Amino acid sequence: LIFGAMVGLDRLGVRRLWPYLLLAGALWLAVLSSGVHATIAGVLAAFAIPIGESRNSPLDRLEHHLAPWVILGIVPLFALANAGVSLAGVGFDHLVQPLTLGVALGLFLGKQIGIFGGIRLAVACGLAKPPVSATWLQVYGVALLCGIGFTMSLFIGGLAFDNPLFSDEVKIGVLGGSLMSAVCGYAVLWWANRRPAAAI
């Protein structure tokens, strides 16, 4: 009902931000009380708050006001609170655990295959146009860098594996996958920028 009310405000052309914020707060409380993770409320609210061509739309204004707080405060605090993993005593046997390998390869291989493959498929099907003045190698390098995961990867890992015995394996996998993605992405982009430019 609350989400429907937010959508209704959008349909009625309401462009003031405060009604959406009040309803978003109520939606957050309702979702939290239901036992579903409260982040779902944020996703639903973002869908309902209007955005348009103008930079003065409610969603643009909200993003503008929240961005500094999120970038400089919320995300770093979240990372510090969730990344407490000690590498003391970590040996090769820890690195080859199925969960550790699954998380690491999910970031390193899954992200590049999904993102680069999705872009190639969208361009091939005519659903999207390739970026101007970029090569496919550069696009692949950026897809590799997308495998650098930290806050969201740790968050999703914590939701998927709430057993404390698995938490260190998840965190080691995230760090390993992110490191591989960063090194390989940098190497590919370095190589791509040294080659003669050839647009897609």
Buried (B, 14 or more C-beta within 10 A) or exposed (E): EBBEBBBEBBEEEBBEBEBBBEBBEBBBEBBBEEEEEBEBBBEBBEEBBBBEEEEEBBBBBBBEEEEEEEEEEEBEEBEEEBEEBEEEEBEEEEBEBEBBBBBBBBBBBBBBEBBBEEBBEEBEEEEEEBBEEBBBBBBBBBBBBBBBBBBEBBBBBBEEBEEEEBBBBBBBBBBBBBBBBBEBBEEBBEEBEEEEEEEB
